[in-house]
């Protein structure tokens, strides 16, 4: 089954074609980032994001189909991000995806953006299978899930305030670093000393699997205000922030694995590309003996491949949406239907 995937939930326009036939898999994918568009504003402007998706989506579809050696008539289904995300941006991909499927007489399905991230590591060679624990960590979400099967998700813990990626972005902004903040912090932290500043590891001194990053951000602000004019202060503060954030995530992951008894950890979302987080979790996996799975870095950020893949799994299982178009700014992941057995 050849499925076209469209991702327009925020500030990346992603298109991909995935084929469920044995030995086929991802046939082609393309991505346009709006980083330059939003740079002057220090963050995503929803109206500008939506307009840019309108301009970029059809050319990207044509390019992706050309690279896959397919025409639209060769498609067996269409998947599009239906939420969560910016409603205006979601409507661009959903409207075009639904219209294309209707014109072709093919099934279409709205994909949960975070399920796309969760399943992205399963596109890699030797993919992990359920059950496993998943850490979904991005600019808008930080959550731990127990995955019994595809579509059977139990929320173990989530952020009570800022998501981890949001904390990276806000920390970068208060330090005067360019947007997007996560990569900027990581680049600066690479040259920082690990022992000059020490920030707290939030909510690791008590039971539970929830996260909180707003207090960590405040600690960075206080240190920045006090030391900003000192030599190498920016790099050293960035290093201390990255150490605190990634160690907090690692502590909670190890705790979730211990509480569930799972032996596999899947990590996905934009922060999953962070080198220090990958190093910490790889070290924990060696020490504790669990399997660790990431998507390749290019599939950590929003992309069409994860939507095509997640949509293909559901369409191949006989799940498709009815004609009315629905997009959702908020959408609990655990409310998704499980894939039929077999």
N, C-alpha and C positions, 0 to 999 in steps of 0.2 A: 504494500500500500504506500503510494507516494503522497506525502502530505506537505503542503506549503505552510510554513509558520511565520506569523507576523507579530513583532513585538514593538509596541508603542506606548508603554505604560508611563514613561517619564521623559528622559532626555537622550535616549538612544533609539534610532530606528533600525530594527533588526529584521532580516528576512532570511529564511533557510528552507531547504527541501530535504526531508528525511524519508528514506525508503525502508520499510519494515522487512523487505525480502531478505533472506539469509545472505550474508556477505555484502550487503549494500550499505545500509546505514546512512550517514550524513553525506549527501551528494554535493551540496554547495551551500555557502552562506555568505552574507554581506552585512556590514554594519556601518551606520553613520552616527558619529557622536556629535552632540550639540554643545560640547564644552566651550568652543570658541564663541558660540552665540550667546551663552549665558555668562561668560567670563566677566564682562563689565558690571554685572549685577551681583556678583558674588554668590549666586545660587540660581536655581531653575525658576524661570518666569513661565507659568503655565500657559498663558496665551501664546507666547512665542514658541513654546515647545509644540503646541498643537499645530500651529501654522507651518512649522518646519517639517513635521511629519507629513502633512498634506503634500508638500513639495517633493519630499524625498522618497515616499513609499513606492509609487508606481515605477520610477526608474530603477530602484533597488530590486523590485520583483522581476523586472525584465532582465536585469543583469544576472540575478541568481538563477533564473530559469535557463538563460543562455549558457552559463557555466555548467549547469547540470545536464545540458543537452536535451532539454525538455521544452514543450510548449504547454500552454495552460490546459489544453485538452488532455494532456498526459497525467494530470493531477487526479488523485482519487479522493482528496479531501483537503479542507482548509482549517487551520487552527490559528487562533488569534488570542492575544492577551485580553481577558475580560475584567481583570482586576487582581489585586488592588492596585491603585495608581491614580494618576490625575485623570479625572473623568473626561475632559476635553481631549486629551491625548489618547486615551483608551478608545474613544468613539471613532477616531480616525482609522485605526487598525481594524476595529470590530466592524465598522460600517463597510469598509472595502472588502474585508474578508467574507462577510456574510453575503454581500452583493455578488462577489466572484463565485462563491459556492452556489448561489441561486442560479446564476447564469449558466453554470456548467452542469447543474442538476446533481451536484455532489454534496455529501454531508459536511457540516461545519461544526466546530466546537470551540467554546470559549474556555481558555486555559487559565488556571490560577497561576499568577506570576510566581509566587513562592514555591508552588509545586514544580514549576519549570526549573527553578534554581535547585531544588532538592534533588531532582532526578538528573541534573546535568552530569554528575560524576558517573552515572550509569551508561553514558555514551562512550566512556573511555574503555580501552582494552582491559579484559579481565574485570568486568564491573562487579561491585559488591551487590549482594542480594539481601533483602530483608530476612530476619529482623536486624535493625541497626538503630543507633542514635544519630540524629542529624542536628548539626549546628547551622542555622541559617543566619548569616551575619552580613548586614549591608547598611546602606545609608538610611533606610526606612524601617528595618526590622532587625531584631536580635532575639532569637528564640531557640530553645532546645526541644526537640520532638522525639518521641519514641515511634519508630516506623515498624509496624507489624507486617504490613503489606502495602503495595501502592494504593493509596487512597484510604488507608487505615492509619490515621495519625493521632497521637495523643500528646497534647501540649504538656511539657514538663516544666518549663520556665520561660519567662520572657522579660524584656526590659520594662522597668516601671517608669522610665522617663525617656532619655535620649537613647536611640540606637547606637551601637558602637561606631558605625560609619558616620553617623551624625555628629558624634562626639569628636571624631577625627576632623571633620569639616569645620566644626565650630572652634575647635582648638586652633586649627590653622588660621582661621579668620581673625581671632583675637590676637594672634602673633603676627598678623600682617602678611601671611603667606598666601600665594595665589590659589584660586579655585581651579580644580577640585582639591580639597584639603588633604584627603587621605594619602595620595601619592606624594604630595608636597611634604607632609610630616615624615613619611617614611624615608624620603631622600635626605632630609635634614638630619633625621635621627641616626642615619648610617654613619655620620661623622661625629656623633656626640659621645661623651664619656658616660659609662653606665653607673658610676658611683657618686656623681656630684649631687644629684637630686633623687629623692625617693618619694613617690606618691603612693597613697593607699590603694589597696586592691579591694574595691567596693563590694560589700556584702559577701565576702568570702570568710568572714569570721563568725558566721551564723549558719544554721542549717538552711537548706532550700536551694533552688536552682534559678531563681529570678536574678535579674541584673539591674544595676543602676550606674549610670555614667555621668550624671549631672554634677555630682559632688567632685568627681575626679577633674572635670572641666573647671570647676571653681578653684581647685587647688593649683591647677596650671595657671589660671589667671592671676592668682596671688603671687606665685613665684615669678611670673613674667613681669608684673608690675614692680616687684622688688629688685629683680636682677637683670632686667632687659638691657641695661647699658654696660654690663660686664662682658669681658671677652668670652666668646663661645657659648654665651648663655642660651641662645636660641637653639643650637644643636643639642646642648645638654638637656634642656627642658623637653625638647621633642623626643629625645631618647628615653627620658624617664617616663613621659606620658605613654609612649608606645610599649615600653616594658610593662607598665601597670595595666594597660588595657589588654594586651595579649596574654599576660599571665592570669588575669581575671578570667578571660574566656577559657583558657586551658584548665584552670582549677575547676570551673563549673562543668566542663566536658568530662573530666575524669570522674567527678562526682556523679554525673548522670549515668555514665557507664557502670559505675559501681552499684548504683541504686537499681538499675534495670537488669543488670546481668548481661547486657549486650557486649559483644566482642568486636564490633565494628563501629567506627565513627566516620560519618560522612560530613564534610564541611563544604558549604557553598555560599554564594553571595559575594558582593564586591570586596569585602574585607578579607575574604578567603584567599585573595591574591597577595595579601601582605606577607612578605618574606619572613618576618620575625614570628608571626603566628604559625606559619608552616613549620619553622624550625622548632618552636616550643612543642607543638603537637607531635611532631615526628619523634622528638626526644621522649615525650610521654608514652608514645606507642611502643617504643623500644623497651622502656622501663616496665610498662604494665602488660605488654604482650597483646595489645589489641591491634586490629587492622585499621588503617587510616586511608581515606579516599577523598581526593580533591578533584574537581574538574581542572582541565588545563587553564592557565591564567586568563586566556582570552574569553573563556566561557564562565568566568566568575562574575564579570559585569553583565548587565542586561544584554541579551542577544536573541536572535531569532532561532538559533539551533535548539535551545532548550525548549522553546515553545513548540517547534515542529516535532520534537521528540516526545514531549509530554502529550501533545495532541494526538500524535500517531498511535501511542499506546492506548489511549482511550477510544479513538475511532476504530482501531483494529479490534477492540473488545466489544464493539457494537454500541458504544455510547456516542450520542450526538445531541446537539441542542435543537430545540424547536425554532420556528421562524422568528418569534419576537426577539429583538436585540436587547441584551442586558449587559451593562457594565457596572462595576462596583468600585467605589473608592475604598471601601473596607470589605473584607471577605474572610471570615475565619477559615483557616486551612483545614481544621479538623471537621468542618461541615461537608467536605467533599465526599462523594460516593466512592466506595471501594470498587476496584476493577472486579468484574465477575471472575469467580474461580475458574482456573483452567484457561 
